[in-house]
């Protein structure tokens, strides 16, 4: 069995496919699709996005210090791709993609109504890195679509058709292989069975 060695590069996949909304006061909102994003801290809840300085949304985030991360579903993947390749300098992406801006609770940036989860963020730290600069942000609020709530108050995000980005392609999450802590529970269950 052989292996190839490539030059250093970003091969940490899959990643979230996030539609990030931004807005300057008095201007139309914009959507930028981001894959370089993730969780960095639980308490306080913090996330990051990394953006190329050449992107239209970059200056908007630097000026306002706010953005909303909207998770992408199978129904939104075409719009997400479009928002990743077209510039908001030239077009209104909400209008072109048939998406609905809705007010956020804690930031002045709208969320996308069609997204199952909207994460409202305020930039805490700006870190210049190279090809991309990182916006490290505190999560101020999270809104979720009632459609994915059951009668017991449980949120079923994985039934929304959530999409991930992997090596230039989009994938709807599919087969469940386990849940957090299942490896310990299985071992515990097997030990009990052997004792019987």
Order of alpha helices (4+ residues) and beta strands (2+ residues): beta-beta-beta-beta-beta-alpha-beta-alpha-alpha-beta-beta-beta-beta-beta-beta-alpha
